[in-house]
């Protein structure tokens, strides 16, 4: 059984392009077909997992008070939304 080789992606950036990219951040990944994909990441954005955020909150990572306040308000609003969604569901016996 032969496997079809995917063409390798060579990234070549000339000096002029390098100058325009200085200070920028990019998410780079390969799609399922082996194509190279790029997405700019804004300076205020970060990538992480839910587990890492919870770990940092539980291990006393220091957040700026206004950021922590916004995070907590968002978490409470999310919890309210999920509770409303669950409370709006009918049990099998309640269905018409």
C-alpha positions in Angstrom: 0.0 0.0 0.0 1.6 3.2 -1.1 1.1 6.5 0.6 0.8 9.7 -1.3 3.5 12.1 -0.3 2.4 15.6 0.6 4.4 18.4 -0.9 6.5 20.1 1.7 5.9 23.8 2.3 9.0 25.9 2.1 8.6 29.2 3.7 10.9 31.8 2.2 10.8 35.4 3.4 12.9 38.0 1.8 14.5 40.9 3.8 11.7 43.4 2.8 9.0 41.0 3.9 10.9 40.4 7.2 11.0 44.1 7.9 7.2 44.4 7.5 6.7 41.4 9.9 8.9 42.7 12.7 6.9 42.8 16.0 4.0 40.9 14.6 2.7 37.5 15.9 1.2 34.8 13.7 -0.5 31.5 14.3 0.9 29.1 11.7 -0.5 25.6 11.1 -0.9 22.9 8.4 -4.4 22.0 7.3 -5.6 18.5 6.7 -4.4 18.6 3.1 -0.9 19.8 4.1 -1.5 23.4 3.1 0.1 26.0 5.2 -2.2 28.5 6.9 -1.5 31.7 8.7 -3.5 33.9 11.0 -2.3 37.2 12.6 -2.6 37.3 16.4 -3.2 40.7 18.0 -0.9 41.9 20.7 -3.6 41.6 23.4 -4.6 38.1 22.3 -3.3 34.9 23.7 -3.7 31.2 23.0 -4.3 28.7 25.8 -6.5 25.9 27.0 -9.4 25.9 29.5 -7.3 23.7 31.8 -4.4 26.1 31.8 -6.6 29.0 32.7 -8.2 27.1 35.6 -4.7 25.9 36.7 -3.5 29.5 36.8 -6.6 30.7 38.7 -6.3 27.9 41.2 -2.6 28.4 41.8 -2.8 32.1 42.7 -1.6 33.6 39.4 -1.8 37.4 39.8 -4.2 39.0 37.3 -4.7 42.8 37.0 -7.9 43.5 39.1 -9.8 44.9 36.1 -9.0 41.9 34.0 -9.9 39.5 36.8 -13.2 41.4 37.3 -14.1 41.1 33.6 -13.2 37.4 33.6 -15.4 36.7 36.7 -18.3 38.7 35.2 -18.0 36.7 32.0 -17.8 33.4 33.9 -20.9 34.3 36.0 -22.8 35.4 32.8 -21.8 32.2 31.2 -23.0 30.2 34.2 -26.4 32.1 34.2 -26.8 31.4 30.5 -26.1 27.7 30.9 -28.5 27.4 33.9 -31.2 29.2 32.0 -30.6 26.7 29.1 -30.8 23.7 31.4 -33.9 25.1 33.3 -35.6 25.7 30.0 -35.4 22.0 29.0 -38.4 19.9 29.8 -38.0 16.4 31.2 -39.6 13.5 29.2 -42.6 13.6 31.5 -43.2 17.3 31.0 -43.4 17.1 27.2 -46.7 17.7 25.5 
